[in-house]
Amino acid sequence: MIKLQIENGVVTNVISVDPDSMPVEFADLMTAPEGVGIGDLYDGTTFTKPAPDLSGLAKAIRQDRDYLLASCDWTQTADAPVDQIAWQDYRQALRDIPQQTGFPTDITWPTKPE
């Protein structure tokens, strides 16, 4: 039998106990439904998984974006032999990546001008 310790609405411990020799202090603990584990949230009736922390992914995406922006800075010099408007649009699309609806898990990267 699997029992759960819950503190402040968060599963803090999962304990495997033998129902025939269960210590008294475990008798009042909730029996674990299938798939519930440490870190899951409990509101008094329902268990849910916490939202994933995507801050590391967002930071990595911004670093990739910043690298792409830096690698094409030269296209904005007055004498660059490129279509500067197309490159300006590309660079703005790169800057707008964090505002995309699915950021940071669903990103549409802009296409680099030729």
N, C-alpha and C positions, 0 to 999 in steps of 0.2 A: 504494500500500500504506500502511496506517495502522499505526503502531507506538505502543506505550505506554511511558511511564516510570512506574514504580511505586515509591513510597517508603513504607516502614512500612505496607504494605497498602492504600495509597491511590493512585489514579491521579493523578499530578501534572502530566502533560503528554501531549498527543496530537500525534503528529508524522506528517505526510504525507511519504512518501519515494518516490522512483522506484526500483523494485526493480533496474533495470539500472545505476543509478549510486549505489546506497546506500552512504553512508559506513560504514566498518568499525565505528565505535562504535555504529551503529544496528542492526547485524546481530544482536546479542544481546538486543535489546529484544523484548518480546512483541508479536505481531501482534494488533491489536485485533479482538475479535468485534463483530458488529453491535450498535450501540446503546450501547457502552461509552464513557464520557467522563470528563472531569476531575472528581474528587471521588468517583467510584465506588470501592467497597471491593473488595479482592481478598484472599481467604484462602489463596491458593496453588492453588486449583482452580476457584473460582467467583467471578464478579463479582456484586455486589449494589449496589443504590442505597442511599445512606444514608437513615436515617429523617429526615423533614422536621422542621425546627425550628418547633414550633408555639407557642413562647413569646410571640411578638408577637400571635398570634391570641388566645391565652388572656388576655393582658393587655387586649386590646380588649374581649373578652367581659365580663371583670370590670368594666371601666369602664362599659360599657352597663348591667350589672346594678347597679352602685353608683349610677348616675344614676336608674334606676327606683326604687331603694330611697329615695334622697333625695327624689324627687318625691312620695312618698307618706308621708313622715314625719308629716305633719299628721293622717293617719288614726288615729294612736295617741294623740292628745291625749284627755283624759278627756271633753271635750264635743264631739268630732267626730261629726257626724250620719251615721255609716256603721255598717255591720256590722263591728265591730272584730275579731271572731273571724275572719271571712272575710279581712279585710285582714292579720291576723297570719299566717294560713295562706299567703297570697300572698307576704308578705314572707319567710317562712321558706323557701318554695319558691325564691325568688330567691337567698337565701343558700346554698341547697343546689346551685345550678347547677354549681359546680366539682366536686362529688362525683358528678355524673351519669356513667354509664359511657362515653359517647362524647365527653365534654368534651375539647378545645374544638371538635371538628369536627362533632359531632352532638349538638345541644342541643334539648331540649324546653322552650320558654319557658312559664312558668305564665300562666294567663289572669287578667287583672286583674278583681277583683270589680266589680260594678256599683253 
